[in-house]
Amino acid sequence: MDALNNLLSTVGDAIANLIYSLLGKNPGADFAIAMLAAILICTAAALGFMALTWMERKLVARIQDRVGPNQAGPYGLLQPIADGVKMFTKEDSTPRDADRPVYNLAPLIIAIFALATYAVIPFAPRVVGTNLNIGVFYVVAIGSASTIAILMAGWGSNNKYSLLGAFRTVAQLVGYEVPMLLNILPVVMLTGSMSLIDVINKQTTQNGGAGIPFILMLPLSAVVFIISGIAETGRSPFDLLEAESEIVAGFHVEYSGMKFALFFLGEYVNTLAISLVFVTLFLGGYAGPEILPGYVWLLLKVGVVLAFLMWLRGTLPRVRVDQLMNFNWKFLVPMSLINILAVAFLSKIFVTTAGAQTANGGILVHPIIQTIILGGTGMFILVMGLWLVARRTRALRLAEEQTLAERRAQNMATAASLK
Amino acid sequence: MTFGQILFILFGLVTIIAAVMVVVRRNLFHAALFLVLSFFGVAALYVLLEAYFFAAAQVLVYVGAISILIIFAVMLTRGVMGGQSGNSQWREAAVICGILLVGLVGLLSPVAINFLGRNFGGLQWRIAGGAAGLPVVSEQILANLGMGFVDLNQYALPFVLSGVLILLAMVGAIWVARERHPAEVLAERKQIAAELAADAAAEAITTPEVAPTEQHAH
C-alpha cells in the first residue's frame, strides 16, 4: 500500500537518482532533472487536455440526448487522436493583411501561459513543480497575463469580429479577476500562507490542520471562485469571447490547423488548471482518507469538478454582456467584500488553537464549531445576496409588464379614436 | 561566469532592447507589445533577485492591468495601422531631453566638471555605513514590515482603510460616468437654461444700458 501511495514520488526519485549516477551531482544534472520534470508536467497537462475533450464531448452529448463520439476506438476513446491528426493535416492559412509576427505569436503565448500554471500545482505529496511561497498569487498573475495573448490574436488577425471578441475578452477577464482574487483571500487569511502546499496541509489532520476542507468553512468563496474561474477560462455560460452565434468565433476566427489547436489546448488546459486550483484551495487537493493514494483522490475530485463545469456548459444559455458586467460588479464583488470582512473578524474572534488565544485573545472553540460559524455566515451572506437580487429582478419585471400594459391600453385608445 | 550571471545579462538585454523598441517602432500596437516584453524582463530580473512576490506583482499589475489599458488606448486611437502619428514638436522635446540628460549625468559624475566657471559634480561616491560595506538590513525587519501590513493586530486597519479610500474614488468615478435617464438630462438642461436666464435677467436689471435688444429677445 505504501508503495502505491508514494508511486509518483518513488518513480521521480528513481529517475533523479539515475540522472545523478549518469552525470554526477552537479548543476548540469539539476538542470536536466528540472527540464525533464517540466516536460513531464507539460505532457501530463496535454494528456489531460485530450482526456478532457473526450469527456466533455461525451458528457455534453448525453445532456443533449446524443451519443457523442463512438466510432474511433471503444466508446470513441481514440477520438482526441483523430482530432489531433485532423488538426495537423489542415491547411495553415494566414489572412493577407494580418500583422504576421503578432498573429503567429499569439497562440504560442496562450499555450505557454496555460502550461505555466502547472508549475506550482501539487499533484501528490512531494510531487510539485516548485513549492513557491507565493503559489496562489503566481496562479492569478499568470492568469491575468494571458489576456495579452488574446488581445494579440484579436488584433493580429485584422478582422472586425476578432477585434470585437478580444475587446469582450478583456472586459470579461479583467473584471472577473477581481472576485477571483477577493475569494482566494479568505483562504490565505485562514491558512496564513500563500503556498498551495500549506493550504493543503491546513486541510489535513497531519500538519496542525483541522482536517476540514475549506469549502465547508468558506462556501461563498468556493461558489464565487468557481463562477469567476469559469468566466476567466471563457467557458459557457461565459463564452462571450467566442460566441459562435454573435461574432462567429471571436478572437480565433482566422486561425486554423495547429494554431487553432493551440488555442483549443490553451482553453482546456486552463479549465483543468482552474479545477486543480479549486480542488487545492477548497477541497483539500490530494488529501483524503487513506484508503486511496493521494493522486487518485486528486483525480477523483478534479473529475467531479470538471463534470460540474460540463453540466453547467450543457444546460445554461449564454449570458448577455450587460448581465455579465452587472453580475460581476453588482453581485459577486460586493458579496465577496462583505465575506472578507466577516471571515477576517470571525476568524479572529473564534480561534481554534490555545497559542492563538494567548497571543491575540478571542474565544477558544473546537474547529468544527468554527467551521459551522464561518460556513453559516458565508451561507447567510449568499442567501441574502440572492434574495436582494431576486427582489430587484422581480420589481424590474413587474415595472416592465406595467409599461407594456400601459402602452397596449394607449394603442387601443388610439385605434378606437381612429374608427 | 555563473549561470545566474548569464541569465541576468540575457534578461537585462531583453529588457533594454524591448524598451528601445518601444520608442523606435512606428506601429503603436507593436510598441505596446514591446512594453509588455520589457515589463516581463523586469519581472524576470526580480526573480533573479529572489523577490518572487515583487515579480508576481509586477506581472499582475503591469502586464495584466496597465499594459492592457495602454493597448486599449492605442487601439481606440486613430491612425494606428501605419498612419502618421507623431508629435510635431518632437525635435524641441529631443533637444530638451538631451540637455537634461547631459546635465544630470554631469551633476552625478564622480569627477568635477568645470562649466562656465563653476564646478559641477565631483560627488564623492561612498558606500553608506563606512568601509565595512553596505549596512545590512536584517531579513527579520523586512519580514516584520511585510507582516505589519497583513497582520490584523498591527497596521491592517489603516492599510484596509486606504484601500476603502481608493474604492470610494472608484465609486465616484462610476457615479460621474453613469448612464443617465434622458428625462434626468432634460430636466438638468432646463434647470441650467433657467439659471442662465435668471443670471441674464439679473444682469439686465443691474446694468440696463447693456444690450437691450438681447433682453428683448429673451
Interface residues (C-beta under 8 A of the other chain):
Chain A: P27 D99 V102 L132 N133 I134 F137 Y138 V140 A141 I142 S144 A145 T147 I148 L151 M152 W155 L163 V170 V174 E177 A344 K348 N360
Chain B: F3 F29 H30 L33 V36 Y52 F53 A56 A57 V59 L60 V63 G64 A65 S67 I68 I71 F72 M75 L152 N153
